[in-house]
Amino acid sequence: MNTPEQECPGCKTKLDAADPLNNDNSPAPGDLSVCYRCGSFLVFDEWLSIRLMHVAEIEALEDDDRNLMLRARWAIQQMRAS
């Protein structure tokens, strides 16, 4: 789904879309994301701006959510390496 254009705080790539992992139509505050370019772990804030996740936030994720994000980052890295 299209989102307002903003830069990844990790690599400055312009981002203007997000794919929901939970079948919701649009991102909501607190939803997680991974930059398709650099693999940074991101979270939508209360204004639906993205920011880098803090280490403590990543550590506090449920195992399934953290593993899903790690697999997404790994896939991005593999895609960039080939």
C-alpha positions in Angstrom: 0.0 0.0 0.0 1.2 3.5 -0.7 2.4 5.6 2.3 3.6 9.2 2.4 7.1 9.4 1.0 9.8 9.5 3.7 13.4 8.6 4.0 14.7 5.5 5.7 16.6 6.8 8.7 19.2 4.2 8.2 20.2 4.7 4.5 18.1 7.6 3.3 16.4 5.6 0.6 13.0 7.2 -0.3 10.2 4.9 0.9 6.6 5.4 -0.2 5.0 2.0 0.3 4.6 -0.7 2.9 3.4 -4.3 2.6 1.4 -5.5 5.6 2.4 -8.7 7.2 -0.9 -9.1 9.2 -3.4 -8.4 6.4 -4.3 -5.0 7.6 -4.8 -2.4 4.9 -2.6 0.4 6.2 0.1 0.8 8.7 -0.8 1.9 12.2 1.3 3.4 15.0 3.5 0.7 16.5 3.5 -1.4 13.3 6.9 -2.8 12.3 8.8 -2.6 9.0 12.1 -3.5 7.4 13.8 -1.2 4.9 13.9 -3.0 1.5 17.3 -1.4 0.8 19.4 -1.6 3.9 17.4 -4.0 6.2 17.0 -1.5 9.0 14.4 -2.4 11.6 11.7 0.4 11.5 8.6 1.2 13.4 5.7 3.6 12.6 5.2 6.3 15.2 2.0 8.0 16.2 2.2 10.3 13.1 2.9 7.3 10.8 6.5 8.4 10.3 9.1 5.7 10.4 12.0 5.6 12.8 14.7 3.2 13.6 13.8 0.7 16.3 15.8 0.9 19.5 17.8 -2.2 20.6 15.5 -2.5 23.7 12.4 -2.5 21.4 13.9 -5.2 19.2 14.9 -7.3 22.3 11.3 -6.9 23.7 9.6 -8.2 20.5 7.9 -11.6 20.7 10.1 -14.3 19.2 7.9 -14.8 16.2 8.0 -11.0 15.3 11.7 -10.7 15.8 12.4 -13.9 13.8 10.1 -12.6 11.0 12.1 -9.3 10.8 15.4 -11.2 10.9 14.3 -13.4 8.1 13.3 -10.3 6.1 16.6 -8.6 6.7 18.5 -11.8 5.7 16.4 -12.1 2.5 17.2 -8.4 1.7 20.9 -9.0 2.3 20.9 -12.1 0.0 19.1 -10.2 -2.7 21.6 -7.4 -2.5 24.6 -9.8 -2.6 23.5 -11.5 -5.8 
